[in-house]
């Protein structure tokens, strides 16, 4: 959301070097262009925080292939594509930090978010594997797995689950 990004940059103020670059993390060309723009503007990436995420609630029986693919594309493939843009440079420079925002859904399963859980489990696995590959360098790869956090995504998910199941909030 370009408007929200720009508002955040303005809130951070002129004293920061903050910039916003709109990117579709599901599109390899968009990710490559965004990182090229970021490097041109600010230099090599030393720290990457993969925080793009989306969730759509549906029971397993109503999780169609399109929904499944969308959840994997944003939550898992997006993380992979962004990591892919920075790891080699970090290894060459001998320094880097990657933090992948997963979820407690990546550690356990939750009802009505099968595709999201699968994607976040994938983020945890990707993080562990990449951490092992970079273990002998000064590049660290970690995951943060927050639980339910009061965000627009969670509010929308709860409303959707209540509407679809008739259960109370």
Secondary structure, DSSP 8 states (H G I E B T S, - for coil): -HHHHHHHHHHH-TTS--------TT-HHHHHHHHHHHHHHH-S--EEEE-------B-GGG--HHHHHHHHIIIIIHHHHHHHHHHHHHHHHT-EEEEEE--GGGTS--TTBHHHHHHHHHHHHHHHHHHHHTTTTTEEEEEE-----SSHHHHHHHHHHHHHH----
